[in-house]
Amino acid sequence: MPRAQNPAGPPASDLAPWYTSWPLLGWVLGCAVQLQQGQLGPWWTYAGAGLLALGLAMAVRRGPPGATQRAGLGIFLSVALLAWGSTGMRAMLFQAQGLAPALEGRDVLVEGIVTSLPQTTDRGQRWLFTPTQAWDGADTTHAPAIQLPPLIALQHYQSRPTEASATKLPPSLTVRPGERWRWTVRLQRPHGSRNPHGFDAELWWWQQGVQATGYVRAHPAPQRLGLTSHAWLEQARDHVRQRLLAHAGPSRATGVVTALITGDQAAIAKADWQVFRTTGVAHLVSISGLHITMFAWLAVAVVGWMWRRSARLCLHWPAALAAAWAGLALALAYALFSGWGIPAQRTLLMLLTVTVLRSLGMAWPWPRTWLLVLAVVVAWDPWALLQAGFWLSFVAVGILFLTDPGQRPLDAPRRWWQPLWRLLREQVLIGLALAPLTVLLFGHISIVGFIANLWAIPWVTIVLTPLAMLGVLWPPIWTAATACAQALLTGLGWMAQWPGAVATFAQPPLGLGLLGMLGCAWLLVRWPGGVRWLGLSLVLPLLLWQPPRPKPGEFSLLALDIGQGSSLLLQTAQHALLVDAGPRWASGDAGSQSIVPLLQALGVRLDRVLLTHADSDHTGGALSVLAAQPQADLLGSGIAALADQAQRPWQPCARGQQWAWDGVHFSVLWPAPATVKAATHNNTNAQSCVLLVRSAQGATALLAGDLERVQEHALLALHAGQSRDLQAHALVVAHHGSQTSTSAPWLAAVQPQVALIQSGWRNRFGHPAAAVVQRLTAAQAHIFNTAQCGAIDWQSSRPDQAQCQRQRQPRYWQTLPHPTPTALATNTTGPE
């Protein structure tokens, strides 16, 4: 029988792909485009996009018959416009609730409720807090009421026993979820370092819904106003955590069990996290999609088996659907109890979407189902598109669909050996498929990850996690759970020490990463003959790629954004020098958290590490850097103790030292021998190494360490009559812009065109000092400050210019407006 014609347009079956796949793709792409905005536009642009999308959809509906392609394009564009506008409007509404800039760095009295599970740090606790009332000052009688963001992140720093009794840190303070407190806090907008390939802390806070961070002041004393019924789920999690600690005691294994039950990932030691990343099993100890899916699968298996025992129940509702919804319910309960993190939310949405499709009897092809789940997750959280875990999850699922389209994620296995075969098969497929993506996102591949996951996945999902959860019902089971966790740590720690456990690569551009992923997918498809091996031609460029280096005779200087400290990376055509290694903090050091990841991402192999002097803000990350770069030789001033700790030979800095790399000349101008002998232990700045770097074309950079005014004058005296020897196109301003350095005579001799300042955002020292900024401005130097600029890139081929990392990739969730060189010097005194 001929098919009936639709007078209003083409047959619905012909338009099915347009009305399903293309709108979903349009939604995802529309959100992705909006996330690339440097600044949010006015509200009417997003409202106008929504109206335009509506008008375009109506035009498509009233279009002429037979215009299938035109209708599909119109639907795609209308949905993309709607996604772009709605995401922009959501961002505007959220941004409007942010902390007023006038309140930054001021004492604010706040009353509210602790709404998260507090996490213990080396110096105290940190938690999320929902303000209910706030006053601009410490006295509620006279201070005006103010409006704060609906969610802020607070912490307190507990005084160490060795610190003076006059410290301004509060005494021991312990908070619990659901408690109402009144305390004086000092707040600021979320701010983080911005380095190439670095972690975007400001985006992370944005995704958590936090628009202000701060710390509790000691005076007036915080007041606990009582326990409320709010955050009852967090209270239950805290109760379980306290029971576990009381039963098993604090240990590394207990931290792993705590994380699996409550989602408190801070309970896991940093060293253990590094082992998990090295062995490729970090996803097992975070509340990820694997755990949520495991709980869903468990419920599907149990409920499905019980449901099939009753003919009446099966007639009322099919066992497969009943089991699927039961699995979804159990997964939801576990996700809520474990903290309702973003990965858990994403997994629940994926399971919900697939379950709804099955309940409606819609047997879509796998690409359309995959795309629907992707669009649903993006509609819930558009900023998930910027998360590495998001892409790892969806690419892994897509590869499994591609290589076995008939597989159903929630089907219970029918034979005892099927789970083992599925595990082995999926590990091979996912390991190969995700290799290009992990290189693109992280710059490394865990070689031991395949073997580690083969036994760690069943060990964690079948043994450790169920024991940990059963311990909630009967605490003695936690003894077995901690023993299993200790076995996991021991085995993975042994594997992490294998030679070649991790292969590191320079992080490639996005285009090469996508080609590499396509090449791996090509290799996994069962093509006839040897056609599948053509995929290697797409993978190899990804693995062999290296970032561009300066030309022979030229050099680059990268001033890293590492807070109140100093670290600079100089590269020539074939060599690399690191000058200083940043500060050490209570939570770690700049070497392990910023410098080493940057060197790995850039594929840099250091030839030398130069530590200008022994102050901790210049050497705090040195041990981490030296451990990661064992081939680098060590040069410095006053660093004998550090060299002994690192078990590395070193050479003292001395005036007159010189060397050349690839046509670039390096000269040490300071310290003079007499200065080193006369310097005291308390005046390490006087011994600072001063390095002058000159390209073959004559472009120069002068790195002054923490040189002070007295030493500046002494260095000028040594170059009396030869002041041109000190002239430099770029000057790394001494001592982070302290007023004890960068004197007017010094600037008159150096005559910098570009001044680079490394200082911390809202640092308590007030660096850079206003007087220094005025002198640099009078010297007509273009001023760049890492506190507002992020990492600063200066090239000898363009000596009068510099680039800010925040200018290269501006995003609207950044706490600072679009920076310009003339506005980058000022800073505001921040927390004490």
Order of alpha helices (4+ residues) and beta strands (2+ residues): alpha-alpha-alpha-beta-beta-beta-beta-beta-alpha-beta-beta-alpha-alpha-alpha-alpha-alpha-alpha-alpha-alpha-alpha-alpha-alpha-beta-alpha-alpha-alpha-beta-alpha-alpha-beta-beta-beta-beta-beta-alpha-beta-alpha-alpha-beta-alpha-beta-beta-beta-alpha-beta-beta-alpha-beta-alpha-beta-alpha-beta-alpha-beta-beta-alpha
